[in-house]
């Protein structure tokens, strides 16, 4: 693995032996690294392979902006989801999960609390993904002392739902994404269960 550039002390943009661009995470792997330096493969904890140049640039920006303390929290949530909830999600979920958690903590610290209009539907249709969101809220409270409402767990569940939709046959909701203002939007035609029944 050769360094293209260091994103921070724990992240580098690199090129593997097969010529694929990837973002690597590992304790201290970016420290004092320059273009062309070799990286010891044993130091790489996670690899993220962007699908295209636009995604690579987006990943690089996020990796450089997200505080380091969110990475182990996101990894613990993903490990919990895989081990305890049997959710089949790829490592690439960690990046949007970190970004969302960091943004949520900042929003709550500014007392900006969003209501999730489909909370009940998420809890009913996607109970495992919702439980992963609850686990994230518990860990965020433990680390930062920020108590969040269950609406945020449902917002976090979207990341697990989207990751599963990328790897499985779709279930009732279409893909969701979080807007810059913290609101959530759907892409495609969603089929929502009737919550009045």
Backbone bond lengths (Angstrom), bond angles and torsions (degrees), N, CA, C in turn:
res aa  C-N    CA-C-N  psi(-1)  N-CA   C-N-CA  omega(-1)  CA-C   N-CA-C  phi
1 X - - - 1.444 - - 1.523 108.01 -
2 X 1.338 114.75 126.54 1.465 120.23 177.95 1.520 109.55 -111.49
3 X 1.318 115.40 143.01 1.458 121.96 -179.95 1.521 109.78 -77.11
4 X 1.330 116.19 132.94 1.462 122.00 167.54 1.524 107.30 -92.39
5 X 1.341 115.35 -47.53 1.467 120.10 172.23 1.523 109.34 -164.07
6 X 1.325 115.36 151.60 1.465 121.85 175.57 1.528 107.82 -83.17
7 X 1.332 116.76 130.74 1.461 121.12 177.51 1.527 110.68 -89.86
8 X 1.315 116.06 -34.58 1.466 124.04 172.09 1.525 106.51 -165.89
9 X 1.298 118.53 -171.70 1.464 120.33 -176.99 1.524 113.58 -63.10
10 X 1.327 117.02 -24.22 1.463 120.93 -175.14 1.524 114.04 -114.83
11 X 1.314 117.60 7.95 1.467 122.04 -178.00 1.517 110.46 -141.58
12 X 1.331 114.53 139.86 1.465 119.45 173.90 1.518 109.62 -136.36
13 X 1.310 115.39 152.29 1.458 121.70 166.68 1.517 104.34 -94.44
14 X 1.323 116.99 125.13 1.460 119.84 -176.27 1.505 112.84 -137.51
15 X 1.330 114.71 179.38 1.464 121.79 176.34 1.520 106.49 -129.79
16 X 1.343 115.62 126.23 1.459 118.87 -178.45 1.524 110.90 -81.51
17 X 1.330 117.08 -179.83 1.464 122.82 -176.50 1.529 112.94 -63.91
18 X 1.341 116.95 -19.65 1.460 121.13 179.47 1.525 111.55 -95.17
19 X 1.341 116.43 5.46 1.460 120.79 177.12 1.509 115.01 84.96
20 X 1.337 117.62 6.61 1.470 121.08 -179.70 1.522 110.27 -84.44
21 X 1.330 115.31 136.45 1.457 120.84 175.61 1.517 108.27 -77.31
22 X 1.330 116.37 136.20 1.455 119.65 177.14 1.519 109.84 -149.00
23 X 1.305 114.39 157.57 1.454 121.21 174.86 1.510 106.29 -105.59
24 X 1.325 115.88 125.72 1.458 121.42 -176.57 1.513 110.32 -113.13
25 X 1.313 114.42 140.12 1.448 121.60 178.00 1.519 108.37 -117.01
26 X 1.313 116.61 139.33 1.456 122.05 176.41 1.514 109.37 179.45
27 X 1.286 116.33 148.63 1.468 120.84 -176.02 1.531 110.90 -59.97
28 X 1.316 115.58 114.88 1.458 122.34 174.83 1.516 116.55 75.98
29 X 1.352 119.36 7.49 1.469 118.99 -175.02 1.527 113.66 -69.17
30 X 1.339 117.08 -20.92 1.458 119.39 -179.98 1.515 114.18 -96.03
31 X 1.327 116.31 -3.90 1.462 120.11 -175.38 1.530 111.00 -65.46
32 X 1.335 115.38 119.22 1.468 124.24 178.74 1.531 113.39 56.35
33 X 1.336 117.53 30.12 1.462 120.68 178.87 1.522 109.67 -95.57
34 X 1.330 114.15 143.99 1.469 121.43 179.32 1.519 109.76 -127.16
35 X 1.319 114.86 167.86 1.456 122.05 178.71 1.530 110.33 -52.68
36 X 1.339 116.20 128.30 1.454 121.76 177.47 1.516 114.58 94.73
37 X 1.344 118.37 -14.44 1.463 120.73 178.00 1.525 109.96 -65.26
38 X 1.314 115.80 147.72 1.468 121.81 174.94 1.527 109.17 -84.68
39 X 1.324 115.53 146.45 1.467 121.88 175.65 1.522 108.20 -112.93
40 X 1.309 116.20 132.89 1.459 122.20 175.48 1.530 107.66 -68.80
41 X 1.318 117.56 117.87 1.467 122.51 -176.69 1.525 112.45 -57.78
42 X 1.323 117.78 -28.33 1.464 120.18 -179.00 1.532 112.17 -69.78
43 X 1.334 117.89 -15.95 1.463 121.44 178.69 1.528 112.54 -85.85
44 X 1.330 117.02 -14.40 1.465 121.20 -177.75 1.526 109.29 -81.06
45 X 1.337 114.91 117.85 1.465 120.90 179.17 1.523 111.73 -90.70
46 X 1.323 116.53 -38.82 1.468 121.24 179.83 1.517 109.15 -143.22
47 X 1.341 114.26 148.15 1.470 121.49 175.93 1.519 108.56 -124.54
48 X 1.311 115.15 136.76 1.457 121.94 177.90 1.520 106.98 -120.73
49 X 1.331 116.35 120.27 1.456 121.13 -178.88 1.520 109.18 -104.38
50 X 1.338 117.61 103.54 1.461 120.45 177.66 1.532 110.14 -63.51
51 X 1.323 115.37 147.19 1.462 120.13 -178.56 1.522 112.40 -80.41
52 X 1.332 117.18 -23.49 1.463 120.55 -179.78 1.527 109.20 -157.73
53 X 1.325 116.80 177.23 1.462 121.44 -176.58 1.520 112.08 -64.60
54 X 1.319 117.15 -37.83 1.464 120.68 179.67 1.525 110.25 -63.15
55 X 1.333 117.01 -44.66 1.455 120.64 178.23 1.527 110.63 -65.32
56 X 1.320 117.10 -37.64 1.460 121.26 177.96 1.527 110.42 -60.33
57 X 1.311 117.38 -45.87 1.462 120.71 -180.00 1.532 110.81 -64.92
58 X 1.324 116.04 -40.00 1.470 120.68 178.29 1.529 109.77 -63.23
59 X 1.341 117.36 -46.66 1.465 121.78 178.42 1.521 110.49 -59.00
60 X 1.326 116.74 -45.99 1.463 120.32 -178.20 1.527 111.05 -59.52
61 X 1.319 116.02 -43.40 1.455 120.05 179.83 1.525 110.17 -63.00
62 X 1.332 117.06 -47.28 1.457 119.92 -179.11 1.524 111.82 -64.06
63 X 1.336 116.50 -44.16 1.459 119.66 -179.24 1.520 111.26 -58.90
64 X 1.315 117.17 -37.49 1.460 119.52 -177.87 1.527 112.16 -77.12
65 X 1.345 118.11 -18.94 1.460 121.70 -176.42 1.522 114.02 -97.46
66 X 1.326 118.34 -26.94 1.464 121.10 -174.12 1.531 109.91 -79.42
67 X 1.340 117.24 125.26 1.469 119.52 178.05 1.532 111.63 -60.49
68 X 1.325 115.76 143.00 1.460 122.11 -175.29 1.526 114.15 -57.35
69 X 1.336 118.38 -30.57 1.464 119.92 -174.66 1.537 113.28 -66.53
70 X 1.331 118.03 -14.40 1.470 119.77 179.35 1.527 112.65 -81.54
71 X 1.333 118.13 -23.43 1.465 120.44 -176.79 1.527 112.72 -61.18
72 X 1.339 119.61 -50.94 1.465 117.84 -179.74 1.527 112.98 -65.06
73 X 1.332 117.34 -29.61 1.468 120.00 177.58 1.525 109.35 -66.53
74 X 1.327 116.53 -47.87 1.471 120.26 179.17 1.522 110.86 -61.75
75 X 1.324 117.37 -41.08 1.468 120.25 178.56 1.519 110.94 -62.31
76 X 1.341 116.71 -40.00 1.467 119.62 179.07 1.525 111.09 -66.24
77 X 1.321 117.36 -40.09 1.468 120.90 178.06 1.531 110.03 -63.17
78 X 1.322 117.00 -45.11 1.470 120.46 -179.53 1.533 110.36 -65.05
79 X 1.326 117.33 -42.71 1.470 120.12 177.10 1.522 111.11 -60.99
80 X 1.327 116.86 -41.87 1.470 121.83 177.08 1.530 110.29 -61.22
81 X 1.335 116.71 -45.78 1.465 120.88 -178.85 1.526 111.30 -62.07
82 X 1.318 116.73 -39.20 1.460 120.32 -179.93 1.528 111.51 -72.80
83 X 1.318 116.17 -46.28 1.461 121.09 -173.24 1.521 112.98 -78.77
84 X 1.324 117.26 -47.32 1.463 121.05 -173.82 1.521 113.85 -92.03
85 X 1.315 117.12 -26.82 1.465 120.25 -175.65 1.527 112.70 -112.17
86 X 1.323 116.29 -4.55 1.465 122.43 179.29 1.535 112.69 57.55
87 X 1.332 116.43 37.20 1.455 120.66 175.68 1.526 108.57 -86.86
88 X 1.309 116.42 132.11 1.461 122.25 -179.29 1.520 108.74 -97.57
89 X 1.325 115.52 91.91 1.463 120.32 -177.97 1.525 109.53 -124.55
90 X 1.338 116.80 144.45 1.475 120.40 179.83 1.530 111.32 -78.84
91 X 1.321 116.02 162.75 1.468 121.34 176.98 1.517 112.39 -57.40
92 X 1.313 117.77 -28.66 1.462 120.40 -175.23 1.526 112.91 -63.14
93 X 1.331 118.10 -11.90 1.466 121.00 176.30 1.527 111.37 -68.01
94 X 1.321 116.85 -22.74 1.462 120.96 -175.54 1.524 111.58 -60.68
95 X 1.308 117.97 -40.72 1.466 121.04 -178.16 1.531 112.30 -61.55
96 X 1.335 120.31 -56.44 1.467 118.07 179.67 1.524 112.78 -64.90
97 X 1.335 116.91 -29.67 1.456 120.20 177.66 1.530 110.44 -65.25
98 X 1.323 117.01 -45.15 1.481 121.41 176.61 1.524 110.50 -59.67
99 X 1.312 115.83 -47.87 1.453 121.10 -178.29 1.527 110.39 -59.71
100 X 1.326 116.38 -45.41 1.462 120.77 -179.19 1.527 110.73 -64.85
101 X 1.336 117.21 -45.58 1.463 120.15 -178.43 1.526 110.98 -62.40
102 X 1.331 117.09 -43.75 1.468 120.34 179.31 1.529 110.42 -61.56
103 X 1.321 116.53 -43.08 1.464 120.36 178.21 1.520 112.55 -65.76
104 X 1.330 116.88 -38.23 1.470 121.21 179.88 1.516 111.10 -65.51
105 X 1.316 116.82 -44.64 1.470 120.26 179.17 1.523 109.78 -60.16
106 X 1.324 117.08 -44.40 1.464 120.53 179.07 1.527 111.39 -63.58
107 X 1.334 116.66 -42.12 1.472 120.01 178.49 1.521 110.86 -60.65
108 X 1.337 116.62 -47.98 1.465 120.05 -178.66 1.519 111.47 -64.53
109 X 1.310 117.79 -35.55 1.473 120.37 177.43 1.527 111.03 -64.81
110 X 1.347 116.42 -28.51 1.469 121.22 176.94 1.534 110.99 -91.11
111 X 1.341 115.98 6.05 1.466 123.33 -179.45 1.532 112.60 62.47
112 X 1.340 115.92 35.21 1.463 121.73 174.56 1.522 106.68 -103.38
113 X 1.326 115.78 104.18 1.462 121.79 -174.52 1.522 108.24 -115.47
114 X 1.326 115.59 123.21 1.458 120.64 -177.64 1.520 110.61 -97.73
115 X 1.315 115.45 139.46 1.457 121.03 175.64 1.523 107.83 -91.26
116 X 1.313 116.05 137.39 1.456 121.08 178.84 1.527 108.30 -99.11
117 X 1.330 117.64 109.11 1.469 120.27 -175.39 1.529 113.91 -67.75
118 X 1.318 118.23 -15.17 1.472 118.90 179.34 1.536 111.19 -117.18
119 X 1.327 116.19 28.87 1.469 121.19 178.50 1.522 111.22 -53.10
120 X 1.317 116.73 -50.80 1.461 120.88 -176.87 1.529 110.48 -60.87
121 X 1.322 117.20 -40.87 1.463 120.80 -179.71 1.521 111.31 -65.72
122 X 1.319 117.59 -42.01 1.466 121.07 178.33 1.530 109.46 -61.94
123 X 1.327 116.85 -45.70 1.469 120.37 -179.67 1.532 111.10 -60.35
124 X 1.317 117.08 -37.04 1.461 121.86 -176.16 1.528 112.46 -80.93
125 X 1.321 118.15 -45.07 1.460 121.86 -174.19 1.533 112.15 -86.04
126 X 1.317 116.54 -32.71 1.468 121.88 -176.49 1.529 111.19 -126.80
127 X 1.340 118.01 61.73 1.469 119.43 -175.77 1.531 114.02 -63.50
128 X 1.316 118.28 -35.10 1.467 120.10 179.68 1.520 111.31 -68.43
129 X 1.305 116.69 -43.57 1.453 121.01 179.86 1.533 110.20 -65.10
130 X 1.333 115.38 -37.44 1.461 120.73 176.67 1.535 109.95 -63.65
131 X 1.330 117.33 -42.87 1.472 121.03 177.96 1.529 111.00 -61.70
132 X 1.322 117.38 -35.81 1.472 120.16 175.22 1.529 109.57 -63.29
133 X 1.333 117.12 -39.46 1.460 121.10 176.32 1.520 111.99 -63.52
134 X 1.331 116.82 -40.10 1.471 121.35 177.23 1.526 110.23 -63.53
135 X 1.336 116.91 -40.76 1.465 120.52 177.29 1.529 110.08 -59.72
136 X 1.322 116.83 -42.38 1.465 120.89 178.44 1.532 110.37 -61.14
137 X 1.330 117.10 -43.92 1.465 119.80 179.44 1.525 111.43 -62.09
138 X 1.328 116.82 -40.88 1.472 120.92 178.20 1.525 110.89 -61.05
139 X 1.332 116.69 -44.67 1.466 120.68 -179.78 1.526 111.66 -67.38
140 X 1.314 116.90 -38.75 1.466 120.24 178.24 1.532 110.42 -64.80
141 X 1.324 116.30 -38.95 1.461 119.38 176.83 1.530 110.31 -64.38
142 X 1.331 116.50 -44.40 1.468 120.71 179.35 1.525 111.97 -60.08
143 X 1.327 117.26 -40.05 1.471 121.20 -175.79 1.528 113.98 -84.66
144 X 1.327 117.11 -36.77 1.466 120.00 -171.64 1.527 114.23 -118.93
145 X 1.338 117.28 -8.25 1.455 120.44 -179.16 1.514 113.70 69.88
146 X 1.327 117.08 20.38 1.468 122.14 -179.98 1.524 108.13 -101.47
147 X 1.335 116.04 114.15 1.464 121.82 -179.96 1.521 108.54 -90.65
148 X 1.347 116.43 120.97 1.459 121.24 -177.99 1.520 110.78 -111.34
149 X 1.318 115.53 154.28 1.460 121.57 178.29 1.527 110.25 -77.44
150 X 1.334 115.31 161.34 1.463 119.62 -177.49 1.526 112.29 -65.59
151 X 1.317 117.78 -17.89 1.474 120.46 174.88 1.529 110.19 -56.02
152 X 1.340 116.08 -38.52 1.463 120.61 -178.82 1.525 111.06 -67.48
153 X 1.332 117.16 -33.45 1.478 120.64 176.61 1.521 110.04 -62.17
154 X 1.325 116.38 -38.41 1.466 120.03 178.43 1.527 110.64 -69.24
155 X 1.335 117.31 -37.74 1.468 119.50 175.38 1.530 110.24 -62.35
156 X 1.337 116.94 -43.64 1.467 120.84 178.51 1.530 110.90 -64.50
157 X 1.319 116.86 -32.44 1.471 121.01 178.76 1.525 111.55 -59.18
158 X 1.350 116.99 -29.93 1.469 120.07 178.83 1.521 112.21 -54.89
159 X 1.332 117.30 -35.91 1.465 120.28 -179.57 1.529 110.85 -63.96
160 X 1.324 116.73 -39.91 1.459 120.59 178.72 1.526 110.75 -71.65
161 X 1.330 116.57 -39.38 1.470 121.19 177.53 1.524 109.71 -60.87
162 X 1.331 117.12 -48.79 1.463 120.82 -179.84 1.521 111.34 -62.04
163 X 1.334 117.12 -42.20 1.463 120.20 -179.57 1.527 110.56 -63.16
164 X 1.320 116.28 -39.03 1.467 119.16 177.71 1.521 111.56 -69.95
165 X 1.324 117.16 -37.67 1.464 119.81 178.51 1.525 111.42 -64.20
166 X 1.327 116.29 -28.09 1.460 120.26 177.25 1.524 112.15 -72.69
167 X 1.348 116.70 -21.56 1.464 119.88 -174.62 1.518 114.29 -117.03
168 X 1.343 118.20 -6.39 1.463 121.17 -175.40 1.516 110.87 -133.90
169 X 1.330 114.14 179.32 1.453 120.75 171.26 1.523 107.61 -70.59
170 X 1.320 118.37 131.14 1.460 120.92 -176.73 1.530 113.02 -59.64
171 X 1.332 113.64 146.10 1.452 122.01 171.83 1.524 107.04 -103.50
172 X 1.338 120.78 -169.76 1.458 121.06 -167.48 1.523 118.91 -54.60
173 X 1.323 121.80 -37.68 1.457 120.46 -176.76 1.513 111.28 -86.84
174 X 1.307 115.66 150.30 1.453 120.11 171.93 1.523 108.68 -84.90
175 X 1.319 117.07 -177.41 1.464 120.74 -177.92 1.521 111.49 -70.22
176 X 1.318 114.87 145.57 1.456 122.10 178.76 1.513 109.29 -121.40
177 X 1.306 114.48 152.94 1.460 119.23 172.67 1.516 108.86 -143.00
178 X 1.315 115.37 157.29 1.455 122.15 -178.67 1.520 108.95 -95.90
179 X 1.311 116.62 128.62 1.455 121.19 177.37 1.514 111.15 -78.40
180 X 1.315 116.62 167.70 1.461 121.43 179.76 1.524 112.32 -60.01
181 X 1.337 116.64 -26.20 1.461 120.22 -178.51 1.523 112.25 -89.30
182 X 1.343 117.43 6.61 1.457 120.84 178.74 1.513 113.50 89.40
183 X 1.339 117.80 -5.03 1.452 119.73 177.77 1.519 109.75 -82.12
184 X 1.316 116.59 158.07 1.458 121.45 -177.71 1.513 109.54 -111.97
185 X 1.316 115.37 139.55 1.458 122.26 -175.88 1.514 108.96 -127.71
186 X 1.303 116.44 152.89 1.448 119.00 176.12 1.515 109.61 -107.52
187 X 1.318 115.41 151.29 1.454 120.27 173.61 1.510 107.40 -118.51
188 X 1.299 116.99 131.01 1.455 120.11 -176.30 1.524 109.61 90.88
189 X 1.314 116.27 178.13 1.453 121.22 -178.44 1.506 112.34 -89.87
190 X 1.304 117.48 113.48 1.466 120.98 179.38 1.516 110.33 -87.79
191 X 1.318 115.67 151.33 1.452 122.15 173.24 1.514 106.01 -115.00
192 X 1.341 116.64 105.43 1.445 120.95 -178.29 1.518 109.50 -94.15
193 X 1.340 117.35 137.98 1.460 118.74 174.26 1.527 109.46 -67.40
194 X 1.313 116.69 150.72 1.445 121.31 179.00 1.517 108.05 -76.81
195 X 1.336 117.67 110.47 1.461 121.84 -175.23 1.524 112.84 -77.64
196 X 1.336 117.47 -2.42 1.464 119.69 179.17 1.531 111.39 -86.97
197 X 1.334 116.91 -9.35 1.472 119.29 -177.87 1.500 111.81 -85.36
